[in-house]
């Protein structure tokens, strides 16, 4: 199956600064892909090139085998950027209906309202009276209006409350079930870990890792047993347990690093240590990202 998006040796420079430095990747139908990285890593610039809003300095960007600016492509993509610009005097209902009218086969008005969680009162609000979170939800509705095959979201949950975030990600999961391709940037690494099936990590304009969250974490982070205790347990005592490779304490929890959790748990219980709230952890995507960045900076 032909990929929906292909970037080949793409570079983007602004005067004396290289924002994106010779990257290549492809994305296929139905993938939910997160692009992660610190501010200035090249995430948004890469998305702007995929949307045809910026031209690469060198290399090629293709969607559906064509240039992003071609009409064929524009009819098949939707985008939710960080800033939503609409006619202030229009009501939310009117803005959504207007955008639906631009497409031959739009999603129904009712479906868009259901996806974005707008209440009857919110639909009657004028665009210039919306809160930041409501504007983000309106941007989401407009991105979905044309029933696109490929969706781009740039920092989609910034400004959303907990409930709205849940609605957004539940909708993304449903879109995947419908065969949609979703690409999003975020600095909330836990969201990427929970939702994306593939993560592309950016650092200083380069791709430093590309894989599933599990693959990246397994490769870079170590398994650990964490627990709380009502009394102090000596770190040195824990380090003496066979198969333990490290011990650290964070947020009132003690973490015992080991790839042999069953054996070490048995040793902890055999010593009658006062431990509770026990968890087995593989490490977070954030930990893996920090390790990758640290390695790059050392080199």
C-alpha positions in Angstrom: 0.0 0.0 0.0 1.3 3.4 -1.0 2.0 5.7 2.0 -0.2 8.8 2.5 2.8 11.0 3.4 6.4 10.8 2.2 9.2 13.2 3.2 12.6 12.5 1.5 15.8 14.3 2.6 13.8 17.4 3.7 15.7 20.4 4.9 14.3 23.8 5.9 16.6 26.8 6.6 15.7 30.3 7.7 18.6 32.6 6.9 21.4 31.3 9.1 19.3 28.8 11.1 18.5 25.3 10.0 15.1 24.4 11.5 14.8 21.0 9.9 17.9 19.1 9.0 17.6 16.4 6.2 14.8 14.2 7.6 13.0 11.3 5.9 9.9 9.3 6.9 6.6 8.0 5.5 3.2 7.5 7.1 0.6 5.0 6.0 -3.2 4.9 6.1 -4.7 4.5 9.5 -1.5 5.4 11.5 -1.8 7.7 14.5 1.7 9.3 14.7 3.0 11.7 17.3 5.8 14.1 16.5 7.6 15.0 19.8 10.3 17.4 20.7 11.2 20.5 22.7 10.3 24.0 21.5 12.4 24.8 18.4 13.0 21.1 17.6 11.4 21.4 14.2 8.0 19.8 14.8 5.8 22.7 13.7 8.0 23.6 10.7 7.8 20.0 9.5 4.0 20.1 9.8 3.8 23.4 7.9 5.8 21.8 5.1 3.4 18.8 5.0 0.5 21.3 4.8 2.1 23.2 1.9 2.3 26.4 4.1 6.2 26.3 3.8 8.4 25.1 1.0 11.4 23.0 1.9 14.8 24.4 1.2 15.7 21.0 -0.3 14.2 17.6 -0.5 10.6 16.6 -1.3 7.3 16.5 0.6 4.4 14.5 -1.0 0.9 13.7 0.2 -1.0 11.1 -1.9 2.0 11.1 -4.2 1.5 14.8 -5.0 2.6 18.3 -3.9 0.8 19.4 -0.7 -0.7 22.5 -2.5 -2.5 20.5 -5.2 -6.3 20.6 -5.1 -6.5 16.8 -5.0 -4.5 16.9 -1.7 -6.4 19.9 -0.2 -9.7 18.1 -0.6 -8.4 15.1 1.4 -6.7 16.7 4.4 -7.8 18.6 7.5 -5.7 20.7 9.9 -6.1 22.1 13.4 -3.3 24.6 14.0 -2.5 26.6 17.2 -4.4 29.7 16.0 -8.0 29.5 14.8 -9.0 32.5 12.6 -12.7 32.8 11.7 -15.2 35.6 11.1 -15.8 37.0 14.6 -19.4 38.1 13.9 -20.6 34.5 13.1 -22.0 32.1 15.6 -20.3 28.8 16.2 -23.2 27.0 14.4 -22.8 29.3 11.4 -19.0 28.9 11.2 -19.3 25.1 11.2 -22.1 25.2 8.5 -20.0 27.6 6.4 -17.0 25.3 6.4 -19.1 22.3 5.6 -20.3 24.1 2.5 -16.8 24.2 1.1 -16.7 20.4 0.7 -18.5 18.0 -1.6 -19.0 15.2 1.0 -18.8 16.9 4.4 -19.5 15.2 7.8 -23.0 15.9 9.0 -23.5 18.9 11.3 -24.7 16.6 14.1 -21.7 14.4 13.8 -19.3 17.3 14.1 -21.2 18.6 17.2 -21.1 15.1 18.7 -17.3 14.8 18.1 -16.5 18.2 19.6 -18.9 18.3 22.5 -20.5 21.7 21.8 -23.7 22.4 23.8 -26.7 24.2 22.3 -25.7 27.4 24.2 -22.1 27.2 22.9 -23.4 26.8 19.3 -25.2 30.1 19.6 -22.1 32.0 20.8 -20.3 34.3 18.5 -16.8 33.4 17.6 -15.3 36.4 19.3 -16.9 35.5 22.6 -15.3 32.0 22.8 -12.8 31.0 25.4 -9.4 29.6 24.4 -10.6 26.1 25.0 -13.8 26.6 23.0 -11.8 28.1 20.1 -9.6 24.9 20.1 -12.8 22.8 19.9 -14.1 24.9 17.0 -10.8 24.4 15.3 -11.2 20.7 15.7 -14.7 20.8 14.2 -13.4 22.7 11.2 -10.5 20.2 10.7 -13.1 17.4 10.5 -15.7 19.2 8.4 -14.6 17.8 5.1 -14.4 14.2 6.3 -10.6 14.2 5.4 -8.5 11.1 4.9 -5.5 12.7 6.7 -5.6 14.9 9.7 -2.9 17.2 11.1 -3.1 18.6 14.7 -0.5 21.0 16.0 -0.5 21.0 19.9 -4.2 20.1 19.8 -4.9 20.0 23.6 -3.2 23.2 24.7 -5.9 25.2 26.5 -8.3 22.4 26.8 -9.7 21.3 30.2 -9.5 17.6 31.3 -13.0 16.7 30.0 -12.3 18.3 26.6 -9.0 16.5 26.3 -10.7 13.2 26.9 -13.3 14.0 24.3 -10.6 14.9 21.8 -8.5 11.8 22.3 -11.6 9.5 22.3 -12.6 11.1 18.9 -9.0 10.5 17.6 -9.4 6.8 18.5 -12.7 6.6 16.7 -11.2 8.3 13.6 -8.5 5.7 13.6 -11.2 3.0 13.6 -12.6 4.7 10.5 -9.3 4.3 8.7 -8.2 8.0 9.1 -4.5 8.9 9.3 -3.7 11.2 12.1 -0.5 13.2 12.7 -0.1 15.4 15.7 2.6 17.4 17.5 2.6 17.7 21.3 4.8 18.5 24.2 2.6 16.3 26.5 4.6 13.1 26.2 2.1 11.1 28.3 -0.6 11.9 25.7 1.6 10.6 23.0 2.4 7.5 25.0 -1.3 6.8 25.6 -2.7 7.6 22.1 0.0 7.2 19.4 1.0 3.9 17.9 4.1 5.5 16.5 6.3 8.3 17.8 8.9 10.3 15.9 11.3 12.2 18.2 12.8 15.4 17.0 15.8 17.2 18.5 17.5 20.3 17.0 15.8 19.7 13.6 16.8 16.0 13.3 14.9 12.8 13.9 16.6 10.9 16.8 14.2 8.0 17.1 11.2 6.6 15.3 9.1 3.7 16.6 6.2 2.6 18.8 6.2 4.0 22.3 6.8 0.5 23.6 9.8 0.0 21.3 11.4 3.3 22.3 10.9 2.7 26.0 12.1 -0.9 25.9 15.2 0.1 24.1 16.1 3.0 26.4 14.4 2.7 29.8 14.9 0.1 32.5 12.2 -1.8 34.4 11.7 -1.0 38.1 9.7 -1.9 41.2 8.4 1.1 43.0 6.7 1.4 46.4 6.0 3.6 49.3 6.9 2.9 53.0 5.9 4.2 56.4 9.5 4.0 57.6 12.9 4.7 56.0 14.5 1.9 54.1 18.2 2.3 53.4 19.2 2.7 49.8 22.4 0.7 50.4 20.3 -2.2 51.9 18.2 -2.3 48.7 21.3 -2.2 46.5 22.7 -5.3 48.2 19.8 -7.4 46.9 21.0 -9.7 44.1 19.9 -8.6 40.6 19.2 -5.0 41.7 21.1 -2.6 39.4 20.1 0.7 40.9 17.9 2.5 43.5 16.5 6.0 43.5 13.7 7.9 45.3 11.3 10.3 43.6 7.9 11.8 44.7 7.9 9.9 47.9 8.3 6.6 46.1 11.3 4.3 46.1 12.3 2.8 42.8 14.4 -0.4 42.6 15.8 -0.9 39.1 15.9 -4.5 37.9 15.1 -6.7 34.9 14.2 -9.5 37.2 11.2 -8.2 39.0 9.8 -11.5 40.3 13.0 -12.5 42.0 13.6 -9.1 43.5 10.0 -8.9 44.8 10.5 -12.2 46.4 13.7 -10.9 48.1 11.9 -7.8 49.3 9.1 -9.9 50.9 11.6 -12.3 52.4 13.2 -9.5 54.2 9.9 -8.4 55.7 10.5 -4.8 54.6 7.6 -2.4 55.3 6.6 -1.7 51.7 3.2 -1.0 50.2 1.5 0.4 47.0 3.8 -1.7 44.9 4.0 -1.1 41.1 6.0 -2.6 38.3 7.1 0.1 35.9 8.8 0.1 32.5 9.7 3.8 32.5 8.0 6.6 30.7 8.4 8.0 27.2 9.6 11.2 28.8 12.5 9.2 30.4 13.4 7.7 27.0 13.3 11.1 25.3 15.6 12.6 28.0 18.1 9.7 27.6 18.1 10.2 23.8 18.7 14.0 24.1 21.4 13.5 26.7 23.2 11.0 24.4 23.1 13.4 21.5 24.4 16.3 23.5 27.3 14.2 24.9 28.3 13.2 21.3 
